[in-house]
Amino acid sequence: MLSKYVLPGNKIEIQAVDRTNQTEDQIEEKGKRKVYQTQVCDIISDDQLEIYMPMEKSKLILLPIDAEYDLYFYTQAGLYQCFANVKDRYKSNNQFVLLMELTSNLRKYQRREYYRLSCALEMGSRPLEKAEINAVGKDENYLLPGGPLRNSVIVDISGGGIRFVGNYAYEPESLIYCRYNLVIDGEPKEYTLVAKILTVREVENKPGVFEHRAQYVDIDTVEREEIIRFIFEEERNQRKRKKPLR
């Protein structure tokens, strides 16, 4: 089952597991334990895989042998989770890798969080009109055409929302119209989406520049999947660009 869903190059998030001190709810709750990010190196069998040793601030993280970890795989088929033990540490093809052995079945994992990709994408936005706000979720064609858009830059993007900066500040909890372009399957595509402003803060040492966190509202499933696919592809391209020449 592992090789059916997980492929070399897939992004992984790793968290330590302490079954003696944690309830199942605590195991499910991310954010309270240290999270490491790395990638799949190779699939050895249905219960063993190699992953690149995670790094933090350019330093290798030496995960202890026999320690158990909670693994989250970001795949083209969605997010999958399992538990696994570190069985060995070694160097392969000039890369430091960990041999991981699964201690549970791989399962599809549903959660509200999405992997966020750092980026620099131009975006135009404006507050929603009152008529548009009243029609959210009720009318497929509720967005009104035209109207001036404020310029901003998306600094990270996910399947759940965006973080962007601009020389203006929206009100928290307000709804905005946002428009930006992504390259999907090699072709540029324009996205016109509605988002809810979650937080606003002035950027440190940049008076008059504000950072916004926003969550998509009433987004089409196909568009969300396209955004996630774009993130996977862009992350893969970034990894290729950073790969040292041999």
N, C-alpha and C positions, 0 to 999 in steps of 0.2 A: 504493500500500500504506500510505503514511503516514496518509492521511485515514481509512483503514479501521479503524485501531486507536487513533490518537492524536486527541484532541479538545481544543479550547480549554478551558483551565481545568485540564487534567491537570498534576499535579505533576511536576517534572523535577529530577534531580540532575545536576550538571555537574562534570567533572573535566578538567584540562588533560592533553593527550597529548603526549609527547615520544618519537616513534618511533625517534629516533636513539640514544637511551640506554636504552630499555626493551625487554625481551623481551615476548612475548605473555602469559606468565604474570604479569609485573609489571603489564601493562595490565589484566588481569583482577582483580588484587588491589586491593580498595578499602581505604581507611583510611590509606594512606601518602601520598596526595596530597590537596591542598586540595579540599574538596567544597563547591559552592555549590548552594543550593536556590532554585528559581523555578517559574514556571508557563508553560504554552503560552498565547500570546496569540492566534495565528491560524495556520491551515494555508494556505500560499500555493499549493503544488503538491505533487507526490509527492516532490520533493527539496528543497523550501524551506519553512521555517516561521518565524514570528515568535515570540520568547519575551520575557517581561519581563526587563529587565536585573536581575540578581541584586543583592541588598543585604546588607550586613553591618554590624551596629550602626548602622542607619539611614543608611548611606552606600552610594551606588551603586558597584558594581564594574564598572569600565570594561574589559571583556575586549578584548584587542587584535584589530584587524582581521586576517584571514587566519590567526589562530591556530586550531589544531584542538582539539576537545574531545570527550570521551566523554560521551554523553548517556544517561540512564536515565529512561524514561517510566513513571510509575505510572498505569496505565489500568484500566478496568473489566475488561478481558480479561487482565490480568496485567502483569508487568514486561517492558518492551521496551528494547532497547539499540541504539545506532548511534553512528557518529562523524560529526562535522559541523564545518565551518569557519564562523567569524564573517565574514559578507560585508559587513555594514553596521551602523551604530548611528544611531538617530534617535528622534524623539519622535512618537508617534501617539496621538490622542485623549487628550492630556495625560498620556501614560504613556511612559516611556523603554523602548524595545524593541531587541532584537538580531535581525537577519535572519541565520538560520542555513541553510547549504546542506549537505545530507547528502553524505558522502564514502564511505559504506558502506550496505549494505542494512540495513533494520530487521529485528531478529531477536528472538524470544522469549528472555528471559533468565531462567535459573534460578539462584537463590542462596539461601543460608541466612538472609540478612538480610531484615528487613522494615522498612518505614517505621514509625516510632514517633510516636504522637500524644500530645501532652501533654494531660492531663485531670485530673479530680478525681471519681473514681467510688467510691462506697462498696462495700466487699467484706467478706464473711465468710470465714474460713478456719480450718482445723484440720489437724494432722498426720494422715497416713493411718495406719489401723490395720495391724497386721502382716498380717492376712488380706487386706486390700485391696492391700497392696504385692505380695504373692505372686500376686495375680490380675491385676495390670496386664498388658494385652495378651493375656490368655487368656480372660477372661470379660467380656462386654459389660455386665453388670449387677453389677460388683464393688464399687461404692460403697455403703457401708452408710448407711441413713437415720439421721437424728437426730444427737444429740451437740452440745454447745455450740460456737459459732463465735466466733473472735476478730475484733473489728472492726478494719478498716484502711481505707486510702484508696489506690486505684490512681492513681499520678501520671503514668504513661504506659503505653500499650497498643499492641501490634502483633499481627500475625498469628502471631508466633512466641512471644510471652510478654508478661509484665507487669513493671512496677516499682511497688512499693507500700511504704507506710510504716505502721508501727504501734508501739504501746508494748510490744513483745515482740520476741524474736529467734528465728527458726528456725535449725536447724543447716544449714550448707551441704551440698548433695548430698541433703538429705532431700526426701521427696515430701509434698505438701500437697493437700488438697481445698480448692478455692476456689469461691465463689459470688458472682456479681454480675449486674446487669441492664444490657442495652443496648437502645436503641430501633432496631428493625429494620423497615424499610418502614413507619414511622410507629407501630409497636406495640411496647410493652415486652416483652422476652423475657429469661427467666432462663437463665443459663449456669452449669452445675456442671461444673467441669473439674479435672483433675489437673495439677499443675505441679511441676517440680524446682527447688529453690532453688540458684541459681548462686553468688550472692555476698550477703553481709550486712555492713552497716556502720552504726555509730551516726551519726546525723545531727549535723552540726556545730552547736554551740550549742544542742542540744536533748537533754540527757541523758535516757536511757531511751527515746528514740525511734529506731527502727531502719529503715533502708531495705533492701529486698530486691529482687534481680533474680531472676526466675523464668522458666523455659522450659516451655511446654506439653508434656505427655507424653500420647501416645496420643490426640491430639485428632482428632475426626471432620473429614473434609475439608469437609463442608457447613458446620460450625460455624466452621472457620477462614475460609472464604470470606465468611461472614456478618460476622465480626469485621472483616475487611479492608474489606468494603463499608461497614460502620458508620464506619470510620476515614475513608474517602474522603468520605462524606456529611458527617461532622462537620467535617472539614477545609474542605470547601466552604462549610458554614454559617458557620464562623468567618471565612472570607475575606469572605463577604457582610456580616457584622456589622462588619468592620473597614473596609469600602469607604467612602471619604468621600462625603458627599452633594455633588452638583453644583448 
